Amino acid sequence: MIRLALLRHGRTAWNLAGRLQGRADIPVLEDALATLRQRRLPLPYAAWPWLASPLLRAGQTAAALGIQASPEPALIETDWGDYEGRLLGELETDPAFRANEALGLDFQPPGGESPRMVQQRLAPLLARLAASGQDCGAVCHKGVMRAVLAWAYDWPMLGKPPVKLDWSALQVFHIEADGRPRPGQINIALEAA
């Protein structure tokens, strides 16, 4: 098995506002970039090859940490469809949204993709990484990380997650030969530069 370290992008204005940003190409806030520039990846993760979502916020996060990351389309954030740009707090008061959310892995925004669809999108990438035999890191998004977490822990995305993730830390998963993720080490803090 290889290891895959996932790191969420830095904070954006939409993150602060509680907006679902999905594929919207929102930049990282300058203060968040300044904080990232004062951090670094701990060893051995700093020596691994890295990938990044093609969205600006992932590339900015990698650059701020001094990571040379290759863009990987499969790591793009969940497509939130008609929910894109909406405030999560407002959506949560909508009975139709709550009924959709009760579908867990099959929760699918109108015109968007479900977590199960994100897993299916990631499957060829994870199989390819496993076949390479080399540990790897990826700067990506919360939706991608939650999809991998659900897959690794057999969590149907109903109720509380099996573990509480620190979204500013590395989340490491073991990837089996067939590309299936398994639990690894969570919440590995970035180090001071």
Secondary structure, DSSP 4 states (H G I P E B T S, - for coil): -EEEEEEEPPPBHHHHHTB--TTS-PPBPHHHHHHHHTEEPPTTGGGS-EEE-SSHHHHHHHHHTT--EEE-GGGPPP--GGGTT-BHHHHTT-HHHHHHHTTGGG---TTS--HHHHHHHHHHHHHHHHHHT--EEEEE-HHHHHHHHHHHHT--S-SS-SS---TTSBEEEEE-TTS-EE-----BPPEE-
